[in-house]
Amino acid sequence: MKITPLFFFALFVLPLYGQTPVTVVSPEVHPDRSVTFSIFAPKASAVTLTADWQWQTGPQNFQKAENGVWSLTVGPLPPAIYIYSFTVDGIAMADPANPRIKLRDRGSASLVEIPSDLPALWQEWDVPHGNVETIWHKSTVLNGETRTMVVYTPPGYAQETGRRYPVLYLLHGSNDTQFGWTAVGQVNFVLDNLLAETKAVPMIIVMPFGYAINPYVRSARSAAYPPGNNTSLFEKYLIEDVIPAIDARYRTLADREHRDQFSSVGAFCPNGLSGLETRYPALLNNPRDTNAKISVLWLGCGRQDNNFPGSQHVDEVLSAHQINHIWQPSDAVHNYALWQQHIAEFLPLIFQEVKSIPSPPTVSTREIGPSSKGG
């Protein structure tokens, strides 16, 4: 008997699985906001769930059914977009049944959205929407490396050709990418909705890749850089490559004379800010000049975040030196569910001086967004 290739493949697959494959739906979000995760893995001996709401509980174990499907129900969860992954016999993976992928600098995971009964700022409203695009540019600081950035322009940008806009440089954190703030944080919807409610100033948001040297990918190009200078090299890349590229391509406000590069700073769950007194004595010991240079200095962190003690110390140091700032602690963990709240509070505070600038404007305001997060 002649066996066709397709039939031969079917004969091969069934012994491999050991039983007929089962169609799996995962994740399943239930009306009470609980979620069931599932995976077909009949030969696996252990399956666990790792998610960004588990900072205190750790991974959770799946239970195996007779048909080879492992499942786990969690929650109910507060409305938000969450990042999760499976570990099957020690191998971490994205949910194979879920097409909504979260790209990371190292590896990948999956996304699950728990919708809100009332419209949340991070959700899509029936309002005018801005545009999100990915652009490429060649970096002179990074030896000619081609890099990508994600750029948001507000509603009306294409139509109001005589108008210039302030720019927020919004940075991601550890193990995240330039796509995190739109794919998970949905900052474009947050700003669309704030603009529709006239609670924020129209602005451009630029989201570059937040590493000069990728710490998780070694290559001949990255090996050419001296070790341990990722932060200083990224600062140089941001100032000398990213900002000029954005100024050349978009209708941004020109540089302010005799002002620091960034007029406002937001730090969401920051880490690595120890030794402020020795690193920045000029800023801390001259509060009058420092307060005159910075329009908004905003800090926020969740109390259940491992970064909270360090973030709280920054607040204490700034307060001791009479540096004007906003400190926003909350009962939350280290994830985008909190950072969506942070960005929604930060955006209405910045660029308020732009409202009084005549058109065409000749002064520049730039803001630098949060860093030191995990994706």
C-alpha positions in Angstrom: 0.0 0.0 0.0 1.3 3.4 -0.9 1.3 5.9 2.0 1.1 9.5 1.0 3.4 12.0 2.8 0.5 13.6 4.6 -0.8 10.3 5.9 2.7 9.3 6.9 3.0 12.6 8.9 -0.3 11.8 10.7 1.0 8.3 11.6 4.2 9.9 13.0 2.4 12.6 15.0 0.0 10.4 17.0 2.7 8.3 18.6 4.7 11.4 19.4 1.9 12.9 21.4 0.8 9.6 22.8 -2.8 10.5 22.3 -5.0 12.6 20.1 -4.2 16.4 20.5 -6.8 18.5 22.2 -7.8 21.9 21.1 -6.9 24.3 23.9 -8.3 27.8 24.6 -5.9 29.9 26.7 -6.3 32.2 28.4 -10.0 32.2 29.2 -11.1 35.4 31.0 -14.3 34.8 33.0 -17.0 37.4 33.8 -15.8 37.6 37.4 -12.3 38.5 36.1 -10.8 35.2 37.0 -8.6 33.6 34.3 -8.0 30.0 33.3 -4.7 29.1 31.6 -4.3 25.8 29.8 -1.7 23.9 27.8 -1.8 20.4 26.1 1.4 18.6 27.4 0.5 15.0 28.0 4.1 13.8 28.6 5.1 16.7 30.9 5.7 16.1 34.6 5.3 19.7 35.9 3.8 22.9 34.6 3.8 26.3 36.4 2.6 29.8 35.7 4.8 32.8 36.2 3.1 36.2 36.0 3.8 39.8 36.8 1.2 39.9 39.6 3.1 37.2 41.6 5.8 39.3 43.2 4.9 37.9 46.6 3.4 34.5 45.9 5.8 33.1 43.2 4.9 30.6 40.4 1.7 28.6 40.7 1.3 24.9 39.8 -1.1 23.6 37.1 -3.2 20.5 37.5 -3.2 17.8 34.8 -6.4 16.2 33.4 -6.7 12.7 31.9 -6.8 14.2 28.4 -3.3 15.6 28.8 -4.4 19.2 29.3 -2.8 21.1 32.2 -4.9 24.0 33.6 -4.9 26.6 36.3 -7.5 29.2 37.3 -6.4 32.4 39.1 -8.0 35.6 40.3 -10.1 37.5 40.1 -7.6 40.1 38.9 -8.0 43.8 38.8 -8.5 45.3 35.3 -5.2 45.6 33.5 -2.9 44.0 30.9 -0.7 41.4 32.5 2.4 39.5 31.4 2.7 35.8 32.0 4.5 32.7 30.8 4.5 28.9 31.3 7.3 26.7 32.5 7.0 23.1 31.3 9.5 20.7 32.8 11.9 23.5 33.4 11.5 25.2 30.0 10.1 28.7 30.1 7.8 29.5 27.1 5.0 31.8 26.0 1.5 30.4 26.0 1.3 28.4 22.7 -2.5 29.0 22.4 -2.3 32.7 22.8 -1.4 34.9 19.8 -0.8 38.0 21.9 2.9 37.9 22.5 5.0 40.1 24.8 8.4 40.6 23.3 11.3 41.0 25.7 14.9 41.8 25.4 15.5 38.2 26.5 12.9 35.7 25.6 9.2 36.3 25.2 6.0 35.9 27.2 2.2 36.3 26.7 -0.3 39.0 27.5 -3.8 38.7 29.0 -6.1 41.7 29.3 -8.7 41.9 32.1 -11.2 44.5 30.8 -12.7 47.2 33.0 -16.4 47.5 33.5 -16.0 51.3 33.4 -13.7 52.8 30.6 -10.1 52.8 31.8 -7.6 55.3 30.5 -5.5 52.6 29.0 -8.4 51.2 26.9 -9.5 52.3 23.5 -12.2 55.0 23.7 -14.3 56.4 20.9 -12.1 59.5 20.6 -9.6 60.9 18.0 -6.5 58.7 18.0 -2.9 59.6 17.5 -0.5 57.7 15.3 2.1 55.1 16.4 5.0 54.3 14.0 8.3 52.5 14.1 11.2 54.4 12.6 14.8 53.4 11.8 17.9 55.5 12.2 21.6 55.0 12.1 23.5 55.8 15.3 26.9 57.5 15.1 27.5 57.0 18.8 27.0 53.2 18.4 29.4 52.9 15.5 26.8 53.0 12.7 24.4 50.6 14.2 20.8 50.8 12.8 18.3 51.2 15.6 14.5 51.4 15.8 12.3 53.7 17.8 8.5 53.8 18.4 7.1 57.3 18.0 3.6 58.5 18.9 2.2 61.7 17.4 -1.0 63.2 18.7 -4.3 63.5 16.9 -4.2 66.4 14.4 -0.4 66.2 13.9 -0.7 65.5 10.2 -3.3 68.2 9.7 -1.9 71.0 11.8 1.3 71.4 9.7 2.2 74.8 11.2 2.3 73.5 14.8 5.3 72.3 16.8 5.1 69.9 19.7 7.0 69.2 23.0 8.6 65.8 23.2 8.4 63.1 26.0 11.3 60.6 25.8 9.7 57.6 27.5 12.1 54.8 28.4 11.4 51.2 29.3 13.2 49.2 32.0 15.2 46.1 32.5 14.5 43.2 30.0 11.9 45.3 28.1 12.0 46.7 24.6 11.0 49.9 22.8 7.6 48.3 22.1 6.6 47.7 25.7 4.9 51.0 26.4 2.5 50.6 23.5 2.1 46.8 23.5 1.4 46.6 27.2 1.3 50.1 28.7 -0.9 51.3 25.8 0.4 54.8 26.5 -1.0 55.9 23.1 -4.5 55.2 24.3 -3.8 56.9 27.7 -2.7 60.1 26.0 -5.5 60.0 23.4 -8.0 59.8 26.2 -6.4 62.5 28.3 -6.3 64.8 25.3 -10.0 64.1 24.6 -10.7 65.2 28.2 -8.4 68.2 27.8 -6.3 67.0 30.7 -3.0 66.9 28.9 -1.0 69.0 26.4 -0.6 67.5 22.9 2.9 66.0 22.7 5.1 63.6 20.8 6.2 60.5 22.7 9.5 58.8 21.6 10.3 55.3 22.9 13.8 54.2 22.0 15.5 50.9 22.8 16.8 51.5 26.3 20.2 49.9 26.1 23.3 51.1 24.3 24.8 47.6 24.7 22.3 44.8 24.8 23.2 42.9 28.0 21.4 39.7 26.8 22.8 39.5 23.3 26.6 39.3 22.7 27.9 40.1 19.3 31.1 41.3 17.7 29.7 44.8 17.6 28.7 44.9 21.3 32.0 43.3 22.3 33.8 46.3 20.9 32.4 48.5 23.7 34.2 48.7 27.1 32.3 46.8 29.8 30.3 48.6 32.5 29.5 51.8 30.6 26.0 51.0 29.3 24.4 53.9 31.2 26.8 56.6 30.1 26.9 55.3 26.6 23.1 55.3 26.4 23.0 58.9 27.7 25.3 59.8 24.9 23.2 57.9 22.4 20.0 59.6 23.6 21.5 63.1 23.5 23.6 62.9 20.3 21.6 60.5 18.2 18.0 60.1 19.2 17.1 63.7 19.9 18.7 65.1 16.7 17.0 62.3 14.7 13.6 63.2 16.2 14.1 67.0 15.7 15.0 66.4 12.1 12.0 64.2 11.3 9.2 65.7 13.4 7.9 69.2 14.2 9.4 69.5 17.7 10.0 72.6 19.7 13.6 73.9 19.4 16.1 73.7 22.2 15.8 76.0 25.2 18.8 78.2 25.7 20.8 78.0 28.9 18.5 75.2 30.2 19.1 71.6 31.0 18.3 69.1 28.3 15.2 67.8 30.1 12.8 70.0 32.0 10.9 67.3 33.8 11.6 63.8 35.0 9.3 60.9 35.9 10.7 57.8 37.6 8.3 54.8 37.9 9.6 52.2 40.4 13.2 53.3 39.9 16.2 51.2 40.9 19.9 51.8 41.0 19.6 55.3 42.5 21.8 54.8 45.6 24.5 57.2 46.5 22.6 60.3 45.4 24.5 62.6 47.8 27.9 61.7 46.4 26.8 61.4 42.7 24.8 64.6 42.5 26.1 67.0 45.2 25.7 70.1 43.0 22.0 69.4 42.4 21.2 68.5 46.0 23.2 71.2 47.7 21.7 74.1 45.6 18.0 73.5 45.8 17.1 77.0 44.6 18.9 76.5 41.2 17.7 72.9 41.0 14.1 73.8 41.6 14.3 76.5 39.0 15.5 74.1 36.4 13.1 71.3 36.9 9.4 71.8 36.2 8.2 68.4 37.4 10.1 65.7 39.3 7.7 62.8 39.9 8.5 59.5 41.7 6.2 56.5 42.2 6.6 52.9 43.4 4.5 50.1 44.8 5.0 49.1 48.4 5.0 45.4 47.3 7.8 46.1 44.8 11.4 45.1 45.7 12.5 48.5 44.5 10.3 50.3 47.1 13.0 50.8 49.8 15.3 52.4 47.2 12.6 54.6 45.8 11.5 55.7 49.2 15.1 56.6 50.0 15.2 58.9 47.0 12.1 60.7 48.3 13.8 61.1 51.7 17.0 62.4 50.2 15.2 64.9 48.0 13.0 66.1 50.9 16.1 66.5 53.2 17.7 68.8 50.5 14.4 70.7 49.9 14.2 69.6 46.2 10.6 70.0 45.0 9.2 66.7 43.9 6.1 64.5 44.0 6.3 61.1 45.7 3.5 58.7 45.0 3.7 55.3 46.9 0.9 52.8 46.4 -0.2 49.3 47.3 1.0 47.6 44.1 3.7 45.4 42.6 6.2 45.9 39.9 4.2 45.8 36.6 2.5 47.7 33.9 -0.8 47.7 35.8 0.9 50.2 38.1 2.9 52.1 35.5 -0.3 52.8 33.5 -1.5 54.6 36.6 1.8 56.4 36.9 1.9 57.6 33.3 -1.8 58.8 33.6 -0.8 60.9 36.6 2.4 62.2 35.1 1.3 63.2 31.6 -1.2 66.0 32.8 1.6 67.7 34.8 4.1 68.2 32.0 4.5 70.9 29.3 1.9 73.1 30.9 4.0 76.1 29.9 3.5 75.2 26.2 -0.1 76.4 26.4 1.2 80.0 26.6 3.8 79.7 23.8 2.9 81.8 20.7 2.8 80.0 17.4 5.3 79.3 15.8 7.1 78.6 19.0 10.8 79.1 19.4 11.5 77.5 22.8 11.9 73.8 23.6 10.6 71.7 26.4 11.7 68.1 26.7 10.8 65.5 29.3 12.5 62.2 30.1 10.3 59.4 31.2 10.7 56.4 33.6 13.4 53.8 33.6 14.5 50.8 35.6 11.5 48.6 35.2 11.1 45.0 34.2 9.1 43.7 31.2 
